Amino acid sequence: MVKIIRNLGLLLLGAFVLFLGLRIYETERGPDLELWHTYTPDELDRDELDAADWMAYLAAEDEVLADIEINVGGELPADERIAANRYFPGSPVHPARFATNWNRSYILEPVGEARGAAVLLHGLTDSPYSLRSLARLYQDRGFVAVVIRLPAHGTVPGALTEVEWEDWLAAARLALREARRRLGSDRPLHLVGYSNGGALAVKLALDALDDERLPRAEQIVLISPMIGITAFARFAGLAALPAFLPAFAKAAWLSVLPEFNPFKYNSFPVNGAHQAHRLTRDLQQQIATRSRSGQLNGLPPILTFQSVADSTVNTQALVSSLYDKLPANGSELVLFDINRAASLSPLLRRGADERLARLLPPPPRSYRTTMITNADYRSADMIARATAPGTTGERDQPLALTYPSDIFSLSHVALPFPPSDPLYGFEPDQNEDFGIRLGTVAARGELGVLIISLDTLMRINANPFFPDLRRRVADVIP
């Protein structure tokens, strides 16, 4: 028995050494780290955030962004002073050159007295830009929209190598305090979360059930929420182990890419995946514990929008770890199907057209489900197929929308952006220009010519069904 254990230990040690060797080999083959990967600005930590107010946070944010201009933009080597680098002050995608730098936190005030407030939380590697369309909707409906830049975002990707998810949650609490300060306690408060911000929104709502000092929301809206992520993220920390040796610093990164997007990082460090895993693990445990004790009844209704095809989050976890545990409180799950009439349908992976059927448990369910899908396999016309809570029947409602023939599915990143978005839209608003129009790129040419992979350009960045999403969000705004 001792010999077996010793041999097993040696086998595991050999496998671990092999893993480290392969990881070092893989990262050393990749591009070198640049200044925006290695520089980390000094931001407020969770304790400082809990002691700060909105104006203090904006002042600290000003200092961080000024620091990036000096220590990154001002120190670039000659070969990085190019148009495709957002950190080059002369680049057309340099955020500081725009009338509004949407990497910053902002508040949109309604005309007249505010009828309510919404706190909007963006996703991982993202910025407050991603939620401006929904923030404007809340503003139009008489709400004040508070959109905070979460720590380590909107600056340099290197900031994500040191941040912890508790810092994001502390910043979200700060935004909640500001919303309540402006409103008092007698008007409705909404929480809106996109991707990683969706996990934070649910976490805030759960924490408020135990802490009377935290403002309680009357409605939660989630877009591509990160309730669960891929199994790889569980072991992401191991991938960064070689980075403890300075010679292998690149091992701390899952992807090292050019930074041409003015409002989102392209590069992604291991710590980003590790913190996302820690957050979702804590969130799922909190939901499960409260569900077993019957303590989820205090949650407000949750309206969620999710693409069936999503390579970033675990869509099944959204159903099994959250929705299947919710009480009958008026929640709804809206799912965007793949394009079943697309010309590329013969090329879809086996089982892709069955994702929707496998995702949901059989009815009746405690929540409403609405599936945005093709009217039939030959039609691009869209319908909303709804099943009411506690029932088994489906009801189809035609939508004045069609699935574009050249789009075979939505994506994780597409949902909060209208087709007219000037950066990500495929019919961009010409009145705004952020130096690049990522939604209109139709990449055809030879391999190896572009500075990024074709996979990046093929991913759809805007939502052709955004008008329906917008209408459904408007319906829950009192």
Kinemage of the C-alpha trace (Angstrom):
@kinemage 1
@onewidth
@group {chain A} dominant
@subgroup {mainchain}
@vectorlist {calphas} color= white
{ca met a 1} P 0.000 0.000 0.000
{ca val a 2} L 2.874 2.384 0.869
{ca lys a 3} L 4.481 1.658 -2.470
{ca ile a 4} L 1.233 2.337 -4.313
{ca ile a 5} L 0.783 5.668 -2.525
{ca arg a 6} L 4.411 6.619 -3.244
{ca asn a 7} L 4.026 5.733 -6.928
{ca leu a 8} L 0.773 7.642 -7.125
{ca gly a 9} L 2.440 10.673 -5.551
{ca leu a 10} L 5.304 10.487 -8.027
{ca leu a 11} L 2.808 10.212 -10.877
{ca leu a 12} L 0.917 13.281 -9.696
{ca leu a 13} L 4.170 15.190 -9.214
{ca gly a 14} L 5.301 14.260 -12.710
{ca ala a 15} L 1.945 15.355 -14.169
{ca phe a 16} L 2.202 18.670 -12.318
{ca val a 17} L 5.748 19.296 -13.557
{ca leu a 18} L 4.630 18.422 -17.092
{ca phe a 19} L 1.726 20.859 -16.778
{ca leu a 20} L 4.038 23.649 -15.658
{ca gly a 21} L 6.434 22.902 -18.493
{ca leu a 22} L 3.685 22.983 -21.095
{ca arg a 23} L 2.289 26.178 -19.605
{ca ile a 24} L 5.696 27.874 -19.755
{ca tyr a 25} L 6.210 26.669 -23.328
{ca glu a 26} L 2.778 27.942 -24.378
{ca thr a 27} L 3.164 31.408 -22.858
{ca glu a 28} L 6.756 31.904 -24.033
{ca arg a 29} L 5.596 31.354 -27.615
{ca gly a 30} L 3.132 34.228 -27.295
{ca pro a 31} L 3.665 37.982 -27.685
{ca asp a 32} L 5.685 39.947 -25.150
{ca leu a 33} L 4.018 41.866 -22.342
{ca glu a 34} L 3.712 45.609 -22.917
{ca leu a 35} L 3.623 48.518 -20.490
{ca trp a 36} L -0.174 48.328 -20.096
{ca his a 37} L 0.192 44.699 -18.979
{ca thr a 38} L 2.889 45.299 -16.389
{ca tyr a 39} L 1.799 48.649 -14.935
{ca thr a 40} L -0.726 48.575 -12.070
{ca pro a 41} L -2.323 51.842 -10.918
{ca asp a 42} L -3.086 52.444 -7.253
{ca glu a 43} L -6.866 52.271 -6.638
{ca leu a 44} L -9.004 52.399 -3.518
{ca asp a 45} L -9.306 49.023 -1.779
{ca arg a 46} L -12.505 47.627 -0.262
{ca asp a 47} L -12.029 49.285 3.144
{ca glu a 48} L -11.358 52.675 1.559
{ca leu a 49} L -14.351 52.222 -0.746
{ca asp a 50} L -16.651 51.433 2.170
{ca ala a 51} L -15.496 54.667 3.848
{ca ala a 52} L -15.779 56.807 0.694
{ca asp a 53} L -18.672 58.628 -0.932
{ca trp a 54} L -19.373 59.240 -4.633
{ca met a 55} L -17.379 62.470 -4.881
{ca ala a 56} L -14.376 60.867 -3.170
{ca tyr a 57} L -14.526 57.987 -5.615
{ca leu a 58} L -14.657 60.346 -8.607
{ca ala a 59} L -11.639 62.227 -7.256
{ca ala a 60} L -9.700 58.979 -6.866
{ca glu a 61} L -10.775 57.946 -10.358
{ca asp a 62} L -9.441 61.214 -11.781
{ca glu a 63} L -6.079 60.507 -10.175
{ca val a 64} L -5.942 56.962 -11.561
{ca leu a 65} L -6.755 58.025 -15.126
{ca ala a 66} L -4.263 60.898 -14.949
{ca asp a 67} L -1.677 58.425 -13.675
{ca ile a 68} L -2.282 56.181 -16.718
{ca glu a 69} L -1.853 59.136 -19.093
{ca ile a 70} L 1.534 59.925 -17.541
{ca asn a 71} L 2.996 56.516 -16.752
{ca val a 72} L 1.631 54.529 -19.669
{ca gly a 73} L 0.666 56.929 -22.459
{ca gly a 74} L 3.635 59.177 -21.766
{ca glu a 75} L 6.165 56.340 -21.538
{ca leu a 76} L 5.287 54.338 -24.662
{ca pro a 77} L 8.224 53.203 -26.800
{ca ala a 78} L 8.307 54.454 -30.378
{ca asp a 79} L 7.034 51.190 -31.873
{ca glu a 80} L 3.845 51.405 -29.748
{ca arg a 81} L 2.923 54.959 -30.746
{ca ile a 82} L 0.508 53.655 -33.356
{ca ala a 83} L -3.119 54.207 -34.337
{ca ala a 84} L -4.148 50.761 -33.083
{ca asn a 85} L -3.029 51.477 -29.493
{ca arg a 86} L -5.640 53.077 -27.225
{ca tyr a 87} L -2.875 54.248 -24.866
{ca phe a 88} L -1.126 56.355 -27.508
{ca pro a 89} L -2.432 59.947 -27.075
{ca gly a 90} L -2.358 60.443 -30.842
{ca ser a 91} L -4.466 57.362 -31.577
{ca pro a 92} L -8.026 57.761 -32.945
{ca val a 93} L -9.167 55.279 -30.263
{ca his a 94} L -7.516 57.096 -27.326
{ca pro a 95} L -10.368 57.534 -24.796
{ca ala a 96} L -9.292 60.988 -23.583
{ca arg a 97} L -9.852 62.522 -27.017
{ca phe a 98} L -13.619 61.908 -26.992
{ca ala a 99} L -16.202 64.416 -25.788
{ca thr a 100} L -17.093 61.873 -23.081
{ca asn a 101} L -14.675 59.266 -21.810
{ca trp a 102} L -17.076 56.422 -21.131
{ca asn a 103} L -14.468 54.581 -19.069
{ca arg a 104} L -15.404 56.936 -16.229
{ca ser a 105} L -18.188 56.570 -13.697
{ca tyr a 106} L -21.203 58.715 -14.514
{ca ile a 107} L -24.719 59.622 -13.382
{ca leu a 108} L -27.574 60.407 -15.779
{ca glu a 109} L -30.218 62.680 -14.283
{ca pro a 110} L -33.827 62.702 -15.512
{ca val a 111} L -35.764 65.807 -16.432
{ca gly a 112} L -37.595 66.937 -13.302
{ca glu a 113} L -37.686 65.128 -9.993
{ca ala a 114} L -36.401 61.536 -10.060
{ca arg a 115} L -39.095 58.859 -9.698
{ca gly a 116} L -36.537 56.195 -8.791
{ca ala a 117} L -32.926 55.163 -9.202
{ca ala a 118} L -31.044 52.419 -11.011
{ca val a 119} L -27.513 51.233 -10.197
{ca leu a 120} L -25.870 49.685 -13.258
{ca leu a 121} L -22.844 47.362 -12.953
{ca his a 122} L -20.706 46.497 -15.972
{ca gly a 123} L -18.841 43.282 -16.730
{ca leu a 124} L -15.310 41.954 -16.391
{ca thr a 125} L -12.701 43.711 -18.631
{ca asp a 126} L -15.503 46.118 -19.574
{ca ser a 127} L -16.360 49.714 -18.679
{ca pro a 128} L -19.409 51.885 -17.943
{ca tyr a 129} L -19.794 52.380 -21.717
{ca ser a 130} L -21.461 48.975 -22.059
{ca leu a 131} L -24.528 50.051 -20.056
{ca arg a 132} L -25.119 53.542 -21.393
{ca ser a 133} L -28.063 52.503 -23.616
{ca leu a 134} L -29.917 51.036 -20.633
{ca ala a 135} L -28.853 53.953 -18.426
{ca arg a 136} L -30.448 56.312 -20.948
{ca leu a 137} L -33.627 54.214 -20.891
{ca tyr a 138} L -33.870 54.626 -17.125
{ca gln a 139} L -33.158 58.328 -17.497
{ca asp a 140} L -35.952 58.649 -20.079
{ca arg a 141} L -38.346 56.904 -17.684
{ca gly a 142} L -37.651 59.390 -14.898
{ca phe a 143} L -34.988 57.451 -12.987
{ca val a 144} L -31.527 58.640 -12.016
{ca ala a 145} L -28.993 56.156 -13.437
{ca val a 146} L -25.822 55.572 -11.377
{ca val a 147} L -23.154 53.782 -13.438
{ca ile a 148} L -19.921 53.119 -11.576
{ca arg a 149} L -16.569 52.096 -13.018
{ca leu a 150} L -15.567 49.035 -11.037
{ca pro a 151} L -11.987 48.975 -9.697
{ca ala a 152} L -9.271 47.817 -12.159
{ca his a 153} L -11.461 48.622 -15.183
{ca gly a 154} L -11.270 51.409 -17.745
{ca thr a 155} L -7.539 51.890 -17.110
{ca val a 156} L -5.020 49.189 -18.094
{ca pro a 157} L -5.443 45.393 -18.188
{ca gly a 158} L -2.525 45.116 -15.759
{ca ala a 159} L -4.838 46.466 -13.051
{ca leu a 160} L -6.752 43.179 -13.171
{ca thr a 161} L -3.693 41.230 -12.045
{ca glu a 162} L -4.037 42.495 -8.462
{ca val a 163} L -7.733 43.266 -7.875
{ca glu a 164} L -10.055 41.043 -5.820
{ca trp a 165} L -13.777 40.589 -6.328
{ca glu a 166} L -14.498 42.016 -2.889
{ca asp a 167} L -13.214 45.363 -4.216
{ca trp a 168} L -15.831 45.259 -6.997
{ca leu a 169} L -18.545 44.512 -4.452
{ca ala a 170} L -17.437 47.396 -2.230
{ca ala a 171} L -17.613 49.770 -5.212
{ca ala a 172} L -21.112 48.490 -6.001
{ca arg a 173} L -22.158 49.199 -2.404
{ca leu a 174} L -20.812 52.734 -2.801
{ca ala a 175} L -22.987 53.223 -5.900
{ca leu a 176} L -25.998 51.954 -3.954
{ca arg a 177} L -25.348 54.446 -1.171
{ca glu a 178} L -25.196 57.264 -3.703
{ca ala a 179} L -28.477 56.169 -5.303
{ca arg a 180} L -30.259 56.095 -1.951
{ca arg a 181} L -28.722 59.411 -0.897
{ca arg a 182} L -30.273 61.052 -3.919
{ca leu a 183} L -33.695 59.444 -3.441
{ca gly a 184} L -34.344 58.663 0.159
{ca ser a 185} L -36.074 55.371 0.924
{ca asp a 186} L -39.553 56.012 -0.472
{ca arg a 187} L -38.854 55.613 -4.198
{ca pro a 188} L -37.973 52.422 -6.105
{ca leu a 189} L -34.425 51.210 -6.608
{ca his a 190} L -33.355 48.885 -9.437
{ca leu a 191} L -30.158 46.856 -9.822
{ca val a 192} L -28.918 46.217 -13.358
{ca gly a 193} L -25.975 43.868 -13.906
{ca tyr a 194} L -24.200 42.819 -17.089
{ca ser a 195} L -22.039 39.651 -17.058
{ca asn a 196} L -19.818 39.836 -13.967
{ca gly a 197} L -21.915 42.821 -12.875
{ca gly a 198} L -24.916 40.475 -12.868
{ca ala a 199} L -23.254 38.301 -10.243
{ca leu a 200} L -22.534 41.410 -8.170
{ca ala a 201} L -26.158 42.571 -8.473
{ca val a 202} L -27.524 39.263 -7.165
{ca lys a 203} L -24.908 39.238 -4.399
{ca leu a 204} L -25.947 42.731 -3.299
{ca ala a 205} L -29.607 41.688 -3.184
{ca leu a 206} L -28.794 38.606 -1.106
{ca asp a 207} L -26.560 40.550 1.279
{ca ala a 208} L -29.338 43.117 1.780
{ca leu a 209} L -31.562 40.371 3.186
{ca asp a 210} L -29.147 40.078 6.128
{ca asp a 211} L -27.932 43.656 6.458
{ca glu a 212} L -30.515 46.382 7.049
{ca arg a 213} L -27.889 49.029 6.291
{ca leu a 214} L -27.821 47.962 2.631
{ca pro a 215} L -30.503 49.484 0.387
{ca arg a 216} L -32.953 46.907 -0.956
{ca ala a 217} L -33.840 46.804 -4.629
{ca glu a 218} L -37.405 46.451 -5.905
{ca gln a 219} L -36.272 44.933 -9.239
{ca ile a 220} L -33.170 43.222 -10.624
{ca val a 221} L -32.324 43.187 -14.346
{ca leu a 222} L -29.569 40.818 -15.495
{ca ile a 223} L -27.909 40.636 -18.916
{ca ser a 224} L -25.708 37.619 -19.704
{ca pro a 225} L -25.166 37.219 -15.937
{ca met a 226} L -22.108 35.380 -14.664
{ca ile a 227} L -23.843 33.039 -12.218
{ca gly a 228} L -21.485 30.246 -13.226
{ca ile a 229} L -18.436 30.062 -15.474
{ca thr a 230} L -16.474 27.344 -17.237
{ca ala a 231} L -14.741 24.610 -15.275
{ca phe a 232} L -11.323 25.893 -16.408
{ca ala a 233} L -11.691 29.003 -14.247
{ca arg a 234} L -11.689 26.784 -11.156
{ca phe a 235} L -8.076 25.889 -11.859
{ca ala a 236} L -7.035 29.186 -13.462
{ca gly a 237} L -4.796 30.027 -10.528
{ca leu a 238} L -2.595 27.028 -11.327
{ca ala a 239} L -1.975 28.401 -14.811
{ca ala a 240} L -0.283 31.442 -13.267
{ca leu a 241} L 2.117 29.516 -11.015
{ca pro a 242} L 5.151 29.929 -13.317
{ca ala a 243} L 4.687 33.715 -13.083
{ca phe a 244} L 6.141 33.616 -9.561
{ca leu a 245} L 9.456 33.528 -11.401
{ca pro a 246} L 10.006 36.904 -13.134
{ca ala a 247} L 11.335 35.184 -16.247
{ca phe a 248} L 7.914 33.623 -16.828
{ca ala a 249} L 5.715 36.671 -16.121
{ca lys a 250} L 3.633 35.955 -19.234
{ca ala a 251} L 2.169 32.894 -17.484
{ca ala a 252} L 0.000 35.301 -15.458
{ca trp a 253} L -1.988 35.992 -18.632
{ca leu a 254} L -4.566 33.907 -20.459
{ca ser a 255} L -4.449 36.197 -23.493
{ca val a 256} L -2.104 39.017 -24.527
{ca leu a 257} L -3.604 41.053 -27.357
{ca pro a 258} L -3.338 44.526 -28.885
{ca glu a 259} L -5.493 47.115 -27.081
{ca phe a 260} L -7.445 48.867 -29.847
{ca asn a 261} L -10.852 48.985 -28.109
{ca pro a 262} L -11.265 52.332 -26.315
{ca phe a 263} L -13.760 50.985 -23.747
{ca lys a 264} L -12.833 47.346 -23.133
{ca tyr a 265} L -9.674 45.335 -22.515
{ca asn a 266} L -8.702 42.715 -25.074
{ca ser a 267} L -5.976 41.132 -22.920
{ca phe a 268} L -7.064 39.000 -19.968
{ca pro a 269} L -4.987 37.961 -16.924
{ca val a 270} L -5.370 34.708 -15.022
{ca asn a 271} L -6.400 36.647 -11.916
{ca gly a 272} L -9.481 37.937 -13.731
{ca ala a 273} L -10.720 34.382 -14.259
{ca his a 274} L -9.721 33.416 -10.724
{ca gln a 275} L -11.661 36.292 -9.138
{ca ala a 276} L -14.704 35.583 -11.305
{ca his a 277} L -14.613 31.972 -10.121
{ca arg a 278} L -14.308 33.044 -6.483
{ca leu a 279} L -17.278 35.391 -6.860
{ca thr a 280} L -19.546 32.856 -8.582
{ca arg a 281} L -18.572 30.114 -6.126
{ca asp a 282} L -19.482 32.338 -3.168
{ca leu a 283} L -22.699 33.427 -4.880
{ca gln a 284} L -23.848 29.889 -5.685
{ca gln a 285} L -23.154 28.760 -2.119
{ca gln a 286} L -25.127 31.706 -0.739
{ca ile a 287} L -28.087 30.985 -3.030
{ca ala a 288} L -28.065 27.271 -2.180
{ca thr a 289} L -27.869 27.900 1.579
{ca arg a 290} L -30.760 30.355 1.510
{ca ser a 291} L -32.792 28.093 -0.737
{ca arg a 292} L -32.467 25.130 1.647
{ca ser a 293} L -33.653 27.289 4.548
{ca gly a 294} L -36.485 28.883 2.558
{ca gln a 295} L -34.971 32.353 2.852
{ca leu a 296} L -35.100 33.491 -0.778
{ca asn a 297} L -38.608 34.892 -0.473
{ca gly a 298} L -37.247 38.353 0.227
{ca leu a 299} L -35.584 38.615 -3.175
{ca pro a 300} L -37.153 41.067 -5.646
{ca pro a 301} L -38.275 39.827 -9.069
{ca ile a 302} L -35.429 39.161 -11.498
{ca leu a 303} L -35.674 39.798 -15.250
{ca thr a 304} L -32.824 38.104 -17.112
{ca phe a 305} L -31.716 38.162 -20.753
{ca gln a 306} L -29.436 35.349 -21.873
{ca ser a 307} L -28.186 34.027 -25.206
{ca val a 308} L -28.481 30.258 -25.522
{ca ala a 309} L -25.070 30.348 -27.244
{ca asp a 310} L -22.604 31.817 -24.751
{ca ser a 311} L -18.921 30.852 -24.582
{ca thr a 312} L -18.167 33.048 -21.558
{ca val a 313} L -20.646 32.014 -18.862
{ca asn a 314} L -22.261 28.710 -17.951
{ca thr a 315} L -25.847 29.191 -19.102
{ca gln a 316} L -26.978 26.012 -17.354
{ca ala a 317} L -25.782 27.419 -14.025
{ca leu a 318} L -28.070 30.422 -14.506
{ca val a 319} L -31.033 28.027 -14.562
{ca ser a 320} L -29.976 25.389 -12.045
{ca ser a 321} L -28.149 27.605 -9.536
{ca leu a 322} L -30.487 30.615 -9.588
{ca tyr a 323} L -33.798 30.398 -11.417
{ca asp a 324} L -34.794 26.910 -10.302
{ca lys a 325} L -34.341 28.072 -6.706
{ca leu a 326} L -36.364 31.294 -6.952
{ca pro a 327} L -39.754 31.662 -5.275
{ca ala a 328} L -42.804 32.574 -7.363
{ca asn a 329} L -42.036 36.291 -7.160
{ca gly a 330} L -42.708 37.439 -10.730
{ca ser a 331} L -39.261 36.627 -12.165
{ca glu a 332} L -38.752 36.021 -15.874
{ca leu a 333} L -36.010 34.419 -17.976
{ca val a 334} L -35.739 35.604 -21.601
{ca leu a 335} L -33.638 33.361 -23.846
{ca phe a 336} L -32.320 34.253 -27.301
{ca asp a 337} L -32.187 31.175 -29.532
{ca ile a 338} L -29.742 30.426 -32.343
{ca asn a 339} L -30.873 31.330 -35.872
{ca arg a 340} L -32.613 28.181 -37.047
{ca ala a 341} L -33.127 29.627 -40.541
{ca ala a 342} L -29.527 30.749 -41.040
{ca ser a 343} L -27.742 29.839 -44.260
{ca leu a 344} L -24.954 28.421 -42.095
{ca ser a 345} L -27.257 26.035 -40.223
{ca pro a 346} L -25.706 22.937 -41.923
{ca leu a 347} L -22.372 23.949 -40.343
{ca leu a 348} L -23.659 24.189 -36.766
{ca arg a 349} L -22.065 21.826 -34.267
{ca arg a 350} L -23.951 18.661 -33.483
{ca gly a 351} L -26.477 19.328 -30.744
{ca ala a 352} L -26.396 23.118 -31.174
{ca asp a 353} L -30.060 23.165 -32.173
{ca glu a 354} L -30.973 21.185 -29.020
{ca arg a 355} L -29.416 23.586 -26.512
{ca leu a 356} L -32.681 25.316 -25.750
{ca ala a 357} L -34.539 22.060 -25.139
{ca arg a 358} L -31.836 20.818 -22.740
{ca leu a 359} L -31.516 24.085 -20.837
{ca leu a 360} L -34.830 24.295 -18.978
{ca pro a 361} L -36.512 21.790 -16.674
{ca pro a 362} L -39.980 20.641 -17.762
{ca pro a 363} L -42.824 23.013 -16.811
{ca pro a 364} L -44.499 24.047 -14.613
{ca arg a 365} L -41.828 26.399 -13.312
{ca ser a 366} L -41.979 29.110 -10.654
{ca tyr a 367} L -40.879 31.773 -13.173
{ca arg a 368} L -41.949 32.907 -16.624
{ca thr a 369} L -39.826 31.770 -19.547
{ca thr a 370} L -39.795 33.596 -22.872
{ca met a 371} L -37.887 32.214 -25.842
{ca ile a 372} L -37.039 34.588 -28.674
{ca thr a 373} L -36.851 32.172 -31.597
{ca asn a 374} L -37.675 31.652 -35.277
{ca ala a 375} L -41.343 31.168 -36.139
{ca asp a 376} L -40.225 27.981 -37.936
{ca tyr a 377} L -37.103 26.467 -39.468
{ca arg a 378} L -37.607 28.253 -42.780
{ca ser a 379} L -38.547 31.697 -41.492
{ca ala a 380} L -36.389 34.566 -40.249
{ca asp a 381} L -39.482 36.090 -38.613
{ca met a 382} L -39.189 36.022 -34.835
{ca ile a 383} L -41.688 35.085 -32.153
{ca ala a 384} L -41.705 35.236 -28.365
{ca arg a 385} L -42.716 31.804 -27.041
{ca ala a 386} L -43.773 32.275 -23.425
{ca thr a 387} L -44.690 29.867 -20.645
{ca ala a 388} L -46.344 31.532 -17.652
{ca pro a 389} L -45.348 30.564 -14.092
{ca gly a 390} L -47.122 27.479 -12.806
{ca thr a 391} L -48.411 26.447 -16.251
{ca thr a 392} L -47.331 23.997 -18.947
{ca gly a 393} L -48.740 25.575 -22.103
{ca glu a 394} L -46.819 27.811 -24.502
{ca arg a 395} L -48.121 30.977 -26.085
{ca asp a 396} L -46.539 32.435 -29.231
{ca gln a 397} L -46.498 36.167 -29.897
{ca pro a 398} L -45.175 37.476 -33.239
{ca leu a 399} L -42.451 40.105 -33.026
{ca ala a 400} L -41.806 42.805 -35.608
{ca leu a 401} L -38.216 41.559 -35.808
{ca thr a 402} L -36.246 39.219 -38.044
{ca tyr a 403} L -33.049 37.247 -37.537
{ca pro a 404} L -30.460 38.705 -39.949
{ca ser a 405} L -29.500 35.979 -42.413
{ca asp a 406} L -25.767 36.456 -41.852
{ca ile a 407} L -26.020 35.967 -38.052
{ca phe a 408} L -26.170 32.388 -36.768
{ca ser a 409} L -26.447 33.244 -33.047
{ca leu a 410} L -26.047 35.995 -30.504
{ca ser a 411} L -23.092 36.043 -28.122
{ca his a 412} L -22.293 36.813 -24.516
{ca val a 413} L -21.112 40.329 -25.343
{ca ala a 414} L -23.859 41.342 -27.788
{ca leu a 415} L -26.960 41.664 -25.627
{ca pro a 416} L -26.706 45.195 -24.111
{ca phe a 417} L -25.786 46.938 -27.372
{ca pro a 418} L -28.339 48.161 -29.966
{ca pro a 419} L -27.580 47.737 -33.687
{ca ser a 420} L -27.038 51.513 -33.821
{ca asp a 421} L -24.246 51.489 -31.214
{ca pro a 422} L -21.429 53.603 -32.709
{ca leu a 423} L -18.702 51.223 -31.518
{ca tyr a 424} L -20.266 47.752 -31.643
{ca gly a 425} L -23.359 48.134 -33.844
{ca phe a 426} L -23.734 46.708 -37.345
{ca glu a 427} L -25.802 49.800 -38.279
{ca pro a 428} L -23.768 52.359 -36.301
{ca asp a 429} L -24.978 55.838 -35.491
{ca gln a 430} L -22.887 58.149 -37.686
{ca asn a 431} L -23.268 61.055 -35.266
{ca glu a 432} L -20.755 59.503 -32.858
{ca asp a 433} L -17.288 58.254 -33.691
{ca phe a 434} L -14.968 56.400 -31.321
{ca gly a 435} L -12.201 55.896 -33.850
{ca ile a 436} L -13.225 52.379 -34.881
{ca arg a 437} L -16.474 50.627 -35.784
{ca leu a 438} L -16.059 47.065 -34.579
{ca gly a 439} L -19.591 45.995 -35.449
{ca thr a 440} L -19.225 46.644 -39.181
{ca val a 441} L -16.061 44.626 -39.740
{ca ala a 442} L -16.604 41.866 -42.303
{ca ala a 443} L -13.203 40.213 -42.286
{ca arg a 444} L -12.217 38.528 -45.527
{ca gly a 445} L -8.633 38.114 -46.654
{ca glu a 446} L -5.522 36.064 -46.047
{ca leu a 447} L -4.500 34.521 -42.734
{ca gly a 448} L -1.866 36.295 -40.670
{ca val a 449} L -2.475 39.795 -42.016
{ca leu a 450} L -4.554 41.224 -39.158
{ca ile a 451} L -3.163 41.963 -35.704
{ca ile a 452} L -5.907 39.844 -34.074
{ca ser a 453} L -7.517 36.487 -34.809
{ca leu a 454} L -10.543 36.153 -37.061
{ca asp a 455} L -12.413 34.540 -34.144
{ca thr a 456} L -12.383 37.901 -32.367
{ca leu a 457} L -13.874 39.701 -35.358
{ca met a 458} L -16.510 37.036 -36.041
{ca arg a 459} L -18.084 37.338 -32.593
{ca ile a 460} L -21.217 39.459 -32.899
{ca asn a 461} L -21.026 42.603 -30.766
{ca ala a 462} L -24.587 43.988 -30.985
{ca asn a 463} L -28.083 42.632 -30.455
{ca pro a 464} L -30.542 42.680 -33.397
{ca phe a 465} L -33.328 42.125 -30.851
{ca phe a 466} L -32.325 45.016 -28.592
{ca pro a 467} L -35.648 46.832 -29.255
{ca asp a 468} L -37.470 43.891 -27.641
{ca leu a 469} L -35.013 43.805 -24.727
{ca arg a 470} L -35.437 47.531 -24.234
{ca arg a 471} L -39.224 47.238 -24.247
{ca arg a 472} L -39.198 44.456 -21.659
{ca val a 473} L -36.910 46.443 -19.352
{ca ala a 474} L -39.131 49.499 -19.778
{ca asp a 475} L -42.135 47.383 -18.762
{ca val a 476} L -40.641 46.717 -15.302
{ca ile a 477} L -39.795 50.377 -14.679
{ca pro a 478} L -42.715 51.791 -12.737
